[in-house]
Amino acid sequence: MVSQCFPSIPQNDGQMSSEDSVLEMKLKGSETVARLAAEIVDIKSRYDKEKSLREAADQKTELLQQENEKLQTELQATDEQVATLRRKVDDTTAAMQELGRENQSLRSQSLARKWAEDHEVRNCMTCHKGFSVTVRKHHCRQCGKIFCAECSSRKALMPFSTKPVRVCETCFEELQG
């Protein structure tokens, strides 16, 4: 009766015909092919994504290596500059120490010179002019002797002063020569 209502559907009482079996296998095969095709697309997508990430990482690595080389070069140049500056600081420190020793020596020499006492000297030690209210006594800052204004009118820069000071003619000649 079913076959009369639906003549296109074969009746085989629960048994599959070989055509049905082939059709079912084709259907299963198509589903498998579709599933495999989807997996292939997914794998290709992941592969392309990983490839893209790998390329980006390689580019970044190359940029970082170039930057590292540049920084290494700059560091080497900076190290050389630091070494040069250290040598200059050492040289300057040594020069300052030497100047300090010379300054100390000059100070001790100038302190070793005894100034003539005002009350002991009555005449200029160069021209022998007598001192009075109008002819005043002046100490030479180099030798410490006492002179009149005319004989101690010169000024010279001394190691212990920042501006030129009064000196006698003899000391002026020694300091200039």
C-alpha positions as CSV (number, residue, x, y, z in Angstrom):
1,M,0.0,0.0,0.0
2,V,2.8,2.4,0.8
3,S,4.2,1.7,-2.6
4,Q,0.9,2.7,-4.2
5,C,1.0,6.1,-2.4
6,F,4.6,6.7,-3.0
7,P,5.6,4.9,-6.1
8,S,9.1,6.5,-6.3
9,I,10.2,5.1,-2.9
10,P,11.1,1.5,-3.3
11,Q,9.8,-1.0,-0.8
12,N,12.3,-3.6,0.4
13,D,11.1,-4.5,3.8
14,G,14.0,-3.0,5.8
15,Q,16.7,-4.0,3.5
16,M,18.9,-1.5,1.8
17,S,19.4,-1.7,-1.8
18,S,22.8,-1.4,-3.3
19,E,21.8,1.9,-4.8
20,D,20.9,3.2,-1.3
21,S,24.1,1.9,0.1
22,V,26.1,3.7,-2.6
23,L,24.1,6.8,-2.1
24,E,24.6,6.7,1.6
25,M,28.4,6.2,1.1
26,K,28.5,9.1,-1.3
27,L,26.6,11.2,1.2
28,K,29.0,10.2,4.0
29,G,32.0,10.7,1.7
30,S,30.7,14.2,0.8
31,E,30.3,15.0,4.5
32,T,33.8,13.8,5.2
33,V,35.2,15.7,2.2
34,A,33.3,18.9,3.5
35,R,34.7,18.3,7.0
36,L,38.2,17.7,5.7
37,A,38.0,20.8,3.4
38,A,36.9,22.9,6.4
39,E,39.8,21.5,8.5
40,I,42.2,22.2,5.6
41,V,40.9,25.8,5.4
42,D,41.3,26.1,9.2
43,I,44.8,24.6,9.1
44,K,45.8,26.9,6.2
45,S,44.4,29.9,8.1
46,R,46.4,29.0,11.2
47,Y,49.5,28.3,9.1
48,D,49.1,31.7,7.3
49,K,48.6,33.4,10.7
50,E,51.7,31.7,12.2
51,K,53.7,32.5,9.1
52,S,52.7,36.1,9.3
53,L,53.6,36.2,13.0
54,R,56.9,34.5,12.3
55,E,57.8,37.0,9.6
56,A,56.8,39.9,11.9
57,A,59.0,38.3,14.6
58,D,61.9,37.9,12.2
59,Q,61.6,41.5,11.1
60,K,61.4,42.7,14.7
61,T,64.4,40.5,15.6
62,E,66.4,42.0,12.7
63,L,65.5,45.5,13.7
64,L,66.5,44.8,17.3
65,Q,69.8,43.3,16.1
66,Q,70.5,46.4,14.1
67,E,69.5,48.7,17.0
68,N,71.8,46.5,19.3
69,E,74.7,46.9,16.9
70,K,74.1,50.7,16.7
71,L,73.9,50.9,20.5
72,Q,77.1,48.8,20.8
73,T,78.9,51.2,18.5
74,E,77.6,54.2,20.5
75,L,78.6,52.5,23.8
76,Q,82.1,51.9,22.5
77,A,82.4,55.5,21.4
78,T,81.1,56.7,24.7
79,D,83.6,54.4,26.6
80,E,86.4,55.9,24.5
81,Q,85.2,59.4,25.4
82,V,85.0,58.5,29.1
83,A,88.5,57.1,28.9
84,T,89.7,60.3,27.3
85,L,87.9,62.5,29.8
86,R,89.4,60.4,32.7
87,R,92.9,60.9,31.3
88,K,92.2,64.7,31.1
89,V,90.8,64.7,34.6
90,D,93.9,62.8,35.8
91,D,96.2,65.2,33.9
92,T,94.3,68.2,35.3
93,T,94.4,66.8,38.8
94,A,98.2,66.2,38.5
95,A,98.7,69.8,37.1
96,M,96.6,71.2,39.9
97,Q,98.6,69.3,42.5
98,E,101.8,70.6,40.9
99,L,100.5,74.1,40.9
100,G,99.5,73.7,44.5
101,R,103.0,72.6,45.4
102,E,104.6,75.5,43.5
103,N,102.2,77.9,45.1
104,Q,103.0,76.5,48.6
105,S,106.7,76.8,47.7
106,L,106.3,80.4,46.6
107,R,104.3,81.3,49.6
108,S,106.9,79.8,51.9
109,Q,109.6,81.8,50.0
110,S,107.7,85.0,50.3
111,L,107.0,84.4,54.0
112,A,110.7,83.5,54.5
113,R,111.6,87.1,53.4
114,K,111.5,89.3,56.4
115,W,110.2,92.7,56.0
116,A,112.4,95.5,57.2
117,E,111.2,97.1,60.3
118,D,109.9,100.6,59.9
119,H,111.7,101.9,63.0
120,E,115.1,100.5,61.8
121,V,115.2,102.2,58.4
122,R,115.6,106.0,58.2
123,N,116.6,106.3,54.5
124,C,115.4,104.8,51.1
125,M,117.4,101.7,50.4
126,T,118.1,102.7,46.8
127,C,118.5,106.5,46.6
128,H,119.2,107.0,50.3
129,K,116.7,109.9,50.5
130,G,115.7,110.5,54.2
131,F,112.1,109.7,55.2
132,S,110.0,112.5,56.6
133,V,106.4,113.6,56.9
134,T,106.4,114.3,53.1
135,V,108.6,111.4,52.0
136,R,106.9,108.3,53.1
137,K,108.2,104.7,53.6
138,H,106.9,101.9,51.2
139,H,107.7,98.2,51.5
140,C,108.6,96.3,48.4
141,R,106.2,93.3,48.4
142,Q,108.8,91.1,46.8
143,C,112.0,91.7,48.9
144,G,110.5,93.4,51.9
145,K,112.9,96.3,51.9
146,I,111.8,99.9,52.5
147,F,111.9,102.5,49.7
148,C,110.6,106.0,48.9
149,A,107.6,106.4,46.5
150,E,109.9,107.1,43.5
151,C,112.0,104.0,44.0
152,S,109.0,101.7,44.6
153,S,106.6,103.1,42.0
154,R,106.4,99.9,39.9
155,K,103.7,97.3,40.2
156,A,103.9,93.6,39.4
157,L,101.6,90.6,39.7
158,M,102.8,88.3,42.5
159,P,101.8,84.6,43.0
160,F,100.2,85.4,46.3
161,S,98.0,88.3,45.0
162,T,95.2,88.7,42.5
163,K,96.2,92.2,41.4
164,P,99.6,93.9,40.8
165,V,101.4,95.1,44.0
166,R,104.1,97.7,44.7
167,V,107.7,96.5,44.1
168,C,111.1,98.1,43.9
169,E,113.0,98.7,40.6
170,T,115.4,95.7,41.3
171,C,112.6,93.3,42.0
172,F,110.5,94.6,39.1
173,E,113.4,93.9,36.7
174,E,113.9,90.3,38.2
175,L,110.1,89.6,37.9
176,Q,109.9,90.8,34.3
177,G,113.1,89.1,33.2
